Amino acid sequence: MPSPSLFSVHVEPQGLRFDALSGVSLVESAREAGIVLPTSCRNGTCRACLCRVLSGRANHLIEWPGLSAEEKREGCILPCVATPESALRIEVPKAFLAPIQSPLAT
């Protein structure tokens, strides 16, 4: 089994960036970097995380993600069950930086 690779992922239109490990979902890699990609079910069925790949390649971790043939042709992916195969640029209009939790909050 090949060792995992690390790829740079750029999130548009916000200009956010995170590193994603192959074999790990894009949602999980983004969360590790403090970036929230919209999600709900995290198993590829609800489509809350639907986004579009602007450049690069991603592969779904499950055989039948909840995408139509047309959406696949348009470059749509479900990042909750997708992993990078190269550097990526994805369009996720509702992505945002997670608020920083202060340890001094009362």
Steps between C-alpha positions, in 0.01 A plus 500: 500500500648839402563755772254791524581821313438857613332740258423872515130590474385854417142595586330761282363764511638557854864436409543254788766227483564174682708187458312176438630148541409243237262241644347754741180687414535862396253600774718335765824652364338844486375466859851411616613831345222700669288533185134400498358351180120465524396143582225306668491122452871443424418185303431639151121497500364837621696714250542790748872512413459496119772709337680532168861421412647792306836330447670180610366153570309344788370148547199389703566260787169322437385330182167680451509858631168688475584679173322489166693419182455863393642632830801270463559632146482858636777419751285478811619300800381426851800597716368306800587180309762632255878495532759687292700334223685823417512863610144635481312823454138459613203734498323496839304827543395422860842394635640705789776511760392339827481743793797473734403369842666698778613293800429808714131521409278520807 
